[in-house]
Amino acid sequence: MQIFKNKWFSKFAREEGILDKELCEAVRDANRGLIDADYGGGSA
């Protein structure tokens, strides 16, 4: 699998201290459905 960062996200990740290794792991987890997200919709 190839994972690409655009210029804006690359700068954002660098400023936030997100390493490429961490980003790749997060993308692999998301592809396997291993994410738990709260989008702040207000419903419990």
CHARMM-style PDB file with segment names, atoms N, HN, CA, C and O in Angstrom:
ATOM      1  N   MET     1       0.844  -1.173   0.000  1.00  0.00      PROA
ATOM      2  CA  MET     1       0.000   0.000   0.000  1.00  0.00      PROA
ATOM      3  C   MET     1       0.891   1.238   0.000  1.00  0.00      PROA
ATOM      4  O   MET     1       1.902   1.287   0.701  1.00  0.00      PROA
ATOM      5  N   GLN     2       0.512   2.225  -0.784  1.00  0.00      PROA
ATOM      6  HN  GLN     2      -0.309   2.185  -1.353  1.00  0.00      PROA
ATOM      7  CA  GLN     2       1.225   3.492  -0.801  1.00  0.00      PROA
ATOM      8  C   GLN     2       0.395   4.542  -0.075  1.00  0.00      PROA
ATOM      9  O   GLN     2      -0.823   4.618  -0.238  1.00  0.00      PROA
ATOM     10  N   ILE     3       1.071   5.337   0.716  1.00  0.00      PROA
ATOM     11  HN  ILE     3       2.060   5.276   0.848  1.00  0.00      PROA
ATOM     12  CA  ILE     3       0.417   6.409   1.459  1.00  0.00      PROA
ATOM     13  C   ILE     3       1.127   7.705   1.088  1.00  0.00      PROA
ATOM     14  O   ILE     3       2.350   7.802   1.190  1.00  0.00      PROA
ATOM     15  N   PHE     4       0.362   8.688   0.660  1.00  0.00      PROA
ATOM     16  HN  PHE     4      -0.632   8.609   0.577  1.00  0.00      PROA
ATOM     17  CA  PHE     4       0.930   9.959   0.233  1.00  0.00      PROA
ATOM     18  C   PHE     4       0.443  11.088   1.135  1.00  0.00      PROA
ATOM     19  O   PHE     4      -0.682  11.061   1.635  1.00  0.00      PROA
ATOM     20  N   LYS     5       1.312  12.080   1.335  1.00  0.00      PROA
ATOM     21  HN  LYS     5       2.225  12.102   0.929  1.00  0.00      PROA
ATOM     22  CA  LYS     5       0.938  13.290   2.063  1.00  0.00      PROA
ATOM     23  C   LYS     5       1.059  14.460   1.094  1.00  0.00      PROA
ATOM     24  O   LYS     5       2.052  14.587   0.377  1.00  0.00      PROA
ATOM     25  N   ASN     6       0.035  15.316   1.079  1.00  0.00      PROA
ATOM     26  HN  ASN     6      -0.772  15.213   1.661  1.00  0.00      PROA
ATOM     27  CA  ASN     6       0.180  16.522   0.265  1.00  0.00      PROA
ATOM     28  C   ASN     6       0.998  17.551   1.048  1.00  0.00      PROA
ATOM     29  O   ASN     6       1.312  17.346   2.220  1.00  0.00      PROA
ATOM     30  N   LYS     7       1.333  18.645   0.391  1.00  0.00      PROA
ATOM     31  HN  LYS     7       1.077  18.811  -0.562  1.00  0.00      PROA
ATOM     32  CA  LYS     7       2.201  19.657   0.994  1.00  0.00      PROA
ATOM     33  C   LYS     7       1.614  20.206   2.295  1.00  0.00      PROA
ATOM     34  O   LYS     7       2.326  20.352   3.288  1.00  0.00      PROA
ATOM     35  N   TRP     8       0.303  20.511   2.284  1.00  0.00      PROA
ATOM     36  HN  TRP     8      -0.275  20.392   1.477  1.00  0.00      PROA
ATOM     37  CA  TRP     8      -0.327  21.067   3.478  1.00  0.00      PROA
ATOM     38  C   TRP     8      -0.270  20.082   4.642  1.00  0.00      PROA
ATOM     39  O   TRP     8       0.099  20.457   5.756  1.00  0.00      PROA
ATOM     40  N   PHE     9      -0.638  18.815   4.389  1.00  0.00      PROA
ATOM     41  HN  PHE     9      -0.938  18.511   3.484  1.00  0.00      PROA
ATOM     42  CA  PHE     9      -0.669  17.842   5.475  1.00  0.00      PROA
ATOM     43  C   PHE     9       0.734  17.528   5.972  1.00  0.00      PROA
ATOM     44  O   PHE     9       0.939  17.301   7.164  1.00  0.00      PROA
ATOM     45  N   SER    10       1.692  17.514   5.066  1.00  0.00      PROA
ATOM     46  HN  SER    10       1.525  17.698   4.097  1.00  0.00      PROA
ATOM     47  CA  SER    10       3.071  17.269   5.471  1.00  0.00      PROA
ATOM     48  C   SER    10       3.535  18.325   6.475  1.00  0.00      PROA
ATOM     49  O   SER    10       4.162  18.001   7.483  1.00  0.00      PROA
ATOM     50  N   LYS    11       3.220  19.591   6.186  1.00  0.00      PROA
ATOM     51  HN  LYS    11       2.711  19.853   5.367  1.00  0.00      PROA
ATOM     52  CA  LYS    11       3.578  20.682   7.107  1.00  0.00      PROA
ATOM     53  C   LYS    11       2.825  20.534   8.425  1.00  0.00      PROA
ATOM     54  O   LYS    11       3.411  20.686   9.497  1.00  0.00      PROA
ATOM     55  N   PHE    12       1.532  20.240   8.351  1.00  0.00      PROA
ATOM     56  HN  PHE    12       1.056  20.117   7.481  1.00  0.00      PROA
ATOM     57  CA  PHE    12       0.721  20.051   9.556  1.00  0.00      PROA
ATOM     58  C   PHE    12       1.290  18.925  10.424  1.00  0.00      PROA
ATOM     59  O   PHE    12       1.453  19.091  11.633  1.00  0.00      PROA
ATOM     60  N   ALA    13       1.588  17.786   9.806  1.00  0.00      PROA
ATOM     61  HN  ALA    13       1.456  17.651   8.824  1.00  0.00      PROA
ATOM     62  CA  ALA    13       2.103  16.636  10.551  1.00  0.00      PROA
ATOM     63  C   ALA    13       3.436  16.974  11.216  1.00  0.00      PROA
ATOM     64  O   ALA    13       3.672  16.604  12.366  1.00  0.00      PROA
ATOM     65  N   ARG    14       4.295  17.672  10.497  1.00  0.00      PROA
ATOM     66  HN  ARG    14       4.103  17.973   9.563  1.00  0.00      PROA
ATOM     67  CA  ARG    14       5.591  18.054  11.058  1.00  0.00      PROA
ATOM     68  C   ARG    14       5.398  18.962  12.265  1.00  0.00      PROA
ATOM     69  O   ARG    14       6.040  18.763  13.296  1.00  0.00      PROA
ATOM     70  N   GLU    15       4.515  19.964  12.149  1.00  0.00      PROA
ATOM     71  HN  GLU    15       3.994  20.125  11.311  1.00  0.00      PROA
ATOM     72  CA  GLU    15       4.272  20.894  13.256  1.00  0.00      PROA
ATOM     73  C   GLU    15       3.637  20.208  14.459  1.00  0.00      PROA
ATOM     74  O   GLU    15       3.871  20.615  15.597  1.00  0.00      PROA
ATOM     75  N   GLU    16       2.842  19.178  14.220  1.00  0.00      PROA
ATOM     76  HN  GLU    16       2.653  18.847  13.296  1.00  0.00      PROA
ATOM     77  CA  GLU    16       2.176  18.450  15.302  1.00  0.00      PROA
ATOM     78  C   GLU    16       3.017  17.295  15.839  1.00  0.00      PROA
ATOM     79  O   GLU    16       2.619  16.631  16.797  1.00  0.00      PROA
ATOM     80  N   GLY    17       4.168  17.053  15.234  1.00  0.00      PROA
ATOM     81  HN  GLY    17       4.492  17.592  14.457  1.00  0.00      PROA
ATOM     82  CA  GLY    17       5.052  15.987  15.699  1.00  0.00      PROA
ATOM     83  C   GLY    17       4.574  14.592  15.335  1.00  0.00      PROA
ATOM     84  O   GLY    17       4.902  13.626  16.024  1.00  0.00      PROA
ATOM     85  N   ILE    18       3.799  14.476  14.255  1.00  0.00      PROA
ATOM     86  HN  ILE    18       3.533  15.261  13.695  1.00  0.00      PROA
ATOM     87  CA  ILE    18       3.309  13.172  13.802  1.00  0.00      PROA
ATOM     88  C   ILE    18       4.368  12.551  12.898  1.00  0.00      PROA
ATOM     89  O   ILE    18       4.667  13.084  11.830  1.00  0.00      PROA
ATOM     90  N   LEU    19       4.924  11.443  13.320  1.00  0.00      PROA
ATOM     91  HN  LEU    19       4.681  11.010  14.188  1.00  0.00      PROA
ATOM     92  CA  LEU    19       5.953  10.765  12.538  1.00  0.00      PROA
ATOM     93  C   LEU    19       5.325   9.955  11.410  1.00  0.00      PROA
ATOM     94  O   LEU    19       4.187   9.499  11.515  1.00  0.00      PROA
ATOM     95  N   ASP    20       6.089   9.783  10.322  1.00  0.00      PROA
ATOM     96  HN  ASP    20       7.014  10.154  10.236  1.00  0.00      PROA
ATOM     97  CA  ASP    20       5.594   8.979   9.200  1.00  0.00      PROA
ATOM     98  C   ASP    20       5.223   7.570   9.653  1.00  0.00      PROA
ATOM     99  O   ASP    20       4.239   6.999   9.183  1.00  0.00      PROA
ATOM    100  N   LYS    21       6.013   7.016  10.565  1.00  0.00      PROA
ATOM    101  HN  LYS    21       6.812   7.480  10.947  1.00  0.00      PROA
ATOM    102  CA  LYS    21       5.741   5.665  11.073  1.00  0.00      PROA
ATOM    103  C   LYS    21       4.368   5.618  11.752  1.00  0.00      PROA
ATOM    104  O   LYS    21       3.607   4.671  11.550  1.00  0.00      PROA
ATOM    105  N   GLU    22       4.055   6.629  12.548  1.00  0.00      PROA
ATOM    106  HN  GLU    22       4.673   7.398  12.712  1.00  0.00      PROA
ATOM    107  CA  GLU    22       2.767   6.695  13.243  1.00  0.00      PROA
ATOM    108  C   GLU    22       1.614   6.883  12.258  1.00  0.00      PROA
ATOM    109  O   GLU    22       0.555   6.274  12.406  1.00  0.00      PROA
ATOM    110  N   LEU    23       1.829   7.724  11.262  1.00  0.00      PROA
ATOM    111  HN  LEU    23       2.690   8.219  11.142  1.00  0.00      PROA
ATOM    112  CA  LEU    23       0.804   7.957  10.253  1.00  0.00      PROA
ATOM    113  C   LEU    23       0.506   6.674   9.481  1.00  0.00      PROA
ATOM    114  O   LEU    23      -0.657   6.340   9.260  1.00  0.00      PROA
ATOM    115  N   CYS    24       1.543   5.959   9.075  1.00  0.00      PROA
ATOM    116  HN  CYS    24       2.489   6.231   9.255  1.00  0.00      PROA
ATOM    117  CA  CYS    24       1.357   4.708   8.332  1.00  0.00      PROA
ATOM    118  C   CYS    24       0.607   3.681   9.174  1.00  0.00      PROA
ATOM    119  O   CYS    24      -0.266   2.976   8.668  1.00  0.00      PROA
ATOM    120  N   GLU    25       0.948   3.599  10.454  1.00  0.00      PROA
ATOM    121  HN  GLU    25       1.657   4.172  10.865  1.00  0.00      PROA
ATOM    122  CA  GLU    25       0.257   2.664  11.348  1.00  0.00      PROA
ATOM    123  C   GLU    25      -1.222   3.034  11.479  1.00  0.00      PROA
ATOM    124  O   GLU    25      -2.084   2.156  11.474  1.00  0.00      PROA
ATOM    125  N   ALA    26      -1.513   4.320  11.594  1.00  0.00      PROA
ATOM    126  HN  ALA    26      -0.813   5.033  11.598  1.00  0.00      PROA
ATOM    127  CA  ALA    26      -2.901   4.773  11.714  1.00  0.00      PROA
ATOM    128  C   ALA    26      -3.696   4.461  10.445  1.00  0.00      PROA
ATOM    129  O   ALA    26      -4.855   4.055  10.525  1.00  0.00      PROA
ATOM    130  N   VAL    27      -3.083   4.647   9.284  1.00  0.00      PROA
ATOM    131  HN  VAL    27      -2.141   4.977   9.219  1.00  0.00      PROA
ATOM    132  CA  VAL    27      -3.763   4.351   8.016  1.00  0.00      PROA
ATOM    133  C   VAL    27      -4.028   2.854   7.896  1.00  0.00      PROA
ATOM    134  O   VAL    27      -5.108   2.444   7.470  1.00  0.00      PROA
ATOM    135  N   ARG    28      -3.043   2.037   8.272  1.00  0.00      PROA
ATOM    136  HN  ARG    28      -2.166   2.370   8.619  1.00  0.00      PROA
ATOM    137  CA  ARG    28      -3.243   0.575   8.223  1.00  0.00      PROA
ATOM    138  C   ARG    28      -4.370   0.159   9.164  1.00  0.00      PROA
ATOM    139  O   ARG    28      -5.202  -0.670   8.795  1.00  0.00      PROA
ATOM    140  N   ASP    29      -4.410   0.717  10.367  1.00  0.00      PROA
ATOM    141  HN  ASP    29      -3.734   1.390  10.666  1.00  0.00      PROA
ATOM    142  CA  ASP    29      -5.483   0.399  11.316  1.00  0.00      PROA
ATOM    143  C   ASP    29      -6.846   0.803  10.758  1.00  0.00      PROA
ATOM    144  O   ASP    29      -7.816   0.054  10.877  1.00  0.00      PROA
ATOM    145  N   ALA    30      -6.917   1.984  10.151  1.00  0.00      PROA
ATOM    146  HN  ALA    30      -6.129   2.592  10.055  1.00  0.00      PROA
ATOM    147  CA  ALA    30      -8.182   2.456   9.583  1.00  0.00      PROA
ATOM    148  C   ALA    30      -8.639   1.531   8.462  1.00  0.00      PROA
ATOM    149  O   ALA    30      -9.828   1.230   8.355  1.00  0.00      PROA
ATOM    150  N   ASN    31      -7.722   1.084   7.639  1.00  0.00      PROA
ATOM    151  HN  ASN    31      -6.757   1.328   7.726  1.00  0.00      PROA
ATOM    152  CA  ASN    31      -8.080   0.172   6.542  1.00  0.00      PROA
ATOM    153  C   ASN    31      -8.585  -1.172   7.055  1.00  0.00      PROA
ATOM    154  O   ASN    31      -9.369  -1.844   6.386  1.00  0.00      PROA
ATOM    155  N   ARG    32      -8.135  -1.556   8.239  1.00  0.00      PROA
ATOM    156  HN  ARG    32      -7.498  -1.010   8.782  1.00  0.00      PROA
ATOM    157  CA  ARG    32      -8.593  -2.816   8.837  1.00  0.00      PROA
ATOM    158  C   ARG    32      -9.851  -2.613   9.682  1.00  0.00      PROA
ATOM    159  O   ARG    32     -10.360  -3.564  10.277  1.00  0.00      PROA
ATOM    160  N   GLY    33     -10.349  -1.383   9.736  1.00  0.00      PROA
ATOM    161  HN  GLY    33      -9.935  -0.611   9.253  1.00  0.00      PROA
ATOM    162  CA  GLY    33     -11.557  -1.099  10.501  1.00  0.00      PROA
ATOM    163  C   GLY    33     -11.308  -0.968  11.993  1.00  0.00      PROA
ATOM    164  O   GLY    33     -12.243  -1.066  12.787  1.00  0.00      PROA
ATOM    165  N   LEU    34     -10.071  -0.751  12.380  1.00  0.00      PROA
ATOM    166  HN  LEU    34      -9.311  -0.671  11.734  1.00  0.00      PROA
ATOM    167  CA  LEU    34      -9.716  -0.689  13.799  1.00  0.00      PROA
ATOM    168  C   LEU    34      -9.702   0.748  14.316  1.00  0.00      PROA
ATOM    169  O   LEU    34      -8.768   1.155  15.008  1.00  0.00      PROA
ATOM    170  N   ILE    35     -10.734   1.508  13.980  1.00  0.00      PROA
ATOM    171  HN  ILE    35     -11.492   1.177  13.418  1.00  0.00      PROA
ATOM    172  CA  ILE    35     -10.796   2.889  14.456  1.00  0.00      PROA
ATOM    173  C   ILE    35     -12.058   3.086  15.279  1.00  0.00      PROA
ATOM    174  O   ILE    35     -13.077   2.435  15.049  1.00  0.00      PROA
ATOM    175  N   ASP    36     -11.972   3.983  16.228  1.00  0.00      PROA
ATOM    176  HN  ASP    36     -11.144   4.512  16.414  1.00  0.00      PROA
ATOM    177  CA  ASP    36     -13.116   4.362  17.050  1.00  0.00      PROA
ATOM    178  C   ASP    36     -13.120   5.878  17.069  1.00  0.00      PROA
ATOM    179  O   ASP    36     -12.250   6.495  17.683  1.00  0.00      PROA
ATOM    180  N   ALA    37     -14.083   6.478  16.406  1.00  0.00      PROA
ATOM    181  HN  ALA    37     -14.790   5.976  15.907  1.00  0.00      PROA
ATOM    182  CA  ALA    37     -14.072   7.929  16.263  1.00  0.00      PROA
ATOM    183  C   ALA    37     -15.349   8.549  16.804  1.00  0.00      PROA
ATOM    184  O   ALA    37     -16.436   7.985  16.679  1.00  0.00      PROA
ATOM    185  N   ASP    38     -15.198   9.715  17.404  1.00  0.00      PROA
ATOM    186  HN  ASP    38     -14.315  10.174  17.505  1.00  0.00      PROA
ATOM    187  CA  ASP    38     -16.323  10.525  17.858  1.00  0.00      PROA
ATOM    188  C   ASP    38     -16.289  11.803  17.033  1.00  0.00      PROA
ATOM    189  O   ASP    38     -15.376  12.616  17.178  1.00  0.00      PROA
ATOM    190  N   TYR    39     -17.280  11.982  16.172  1.00  0.00      PROA
ATOM    191  HN  TYR    39     -18.022  11.322  16.054  1.00  0.00      PROA
ATOM    192  CA  TYR    39     -17.304  13.136  15.289  1.00  0.00      PROA
ATOM    193  C   TYR    39     -18.026  14.325  15.902  1.00  0.00      PROA
ATOM    194  O   TYR    39     -18.248  15.324  15.217  1.00  0.00      PROA
ATOM    195  N   GLY    40     -18.394  14.244  17.163  1.00  0.00      PROA
ATOM    196  HN  GLY    40     -18.213  13.433  17.719  1.00  0.00      PROA
ATOM    197  CA  GLY    40     -18.983  15.377  17.857  1.00  0.00      PROA
ATOM    198  C   GLY    40     -20.376  15.751  17.389  1.00  0.00      PROA
ATOM    199  O   GLY    40     -20.728  16.930  17.378  1.00  0.00      PROA
ATOM    200  N   GLY    41     -21.170  14.768  17.004  1.00  0.00      PROA
ATOM    201  HN  GLY    41     -20.884  13.810  17.013  1.00  0.00      PROA
ATOM    202  CA  GLY    41     -22.515  15.032  16.512  1.00  0.00      PROA
ATOM    203  C   GLY    41     -23.516  15.385  17.590  1.00  0.00      PROA
ATOM    204  O   GLY    41     -24.632  15.800  17.278  1.00  0.00      PROA
ATOM    205  N   GLY    42     -23.148  15.230  18.853  1.00  0.00      PROA
ATOM    206  HN  GLY    42     -22.241  14.892  19.107  1.00  0.00      PROA
ATOM    207  CA  GLY    42     -24.020  15.614  19.943  1.00  0.00      PROA
ATOM    208  C   GLY    42     -24.990  14.537  20.398  1.00  0.00      PROA
ATOM    209  O   GLY    42     -25.660  14.726  21.413  1.00  0.00      PROA
ATOM    210  N   SER    43     -25.096  13.426  19.701  1.00  0.00      PROA
ATOM    211  HN  SER    43     -24.551  13.273  18.877  1.00  0.00      PROA
ATOM    212  CA  SER    43     -25.994  12.352  20.140  1.00  0.00      PROA
ATOM    213  C   SER    43     -25.182  11.288  20.864  1.00  0.00      PROA
ATOM    214  O   SER    43     -24.082  10.933  20.440  1.00  0.00      PROA
ATOM    215  N   ALA    44     -25.724  10.797  21.932  1.00  0.00      PROA
ATOM    216  HN  ALA    44     -26.617  11.086  22.277  1.00  0.00      PROA
ATOM    217  CA  ALA    44     -24.989   9.835  22.751  1.00  0.00      PROA
ATOM    218  C   ALA    44     -25.337   8.427  22.419  1.00  0.00      PROA
ATOM    219  OT1 ALA    44     -24.800   7.499  23.024  1.00  0.00      PROA
TER     220      ALA     44
END
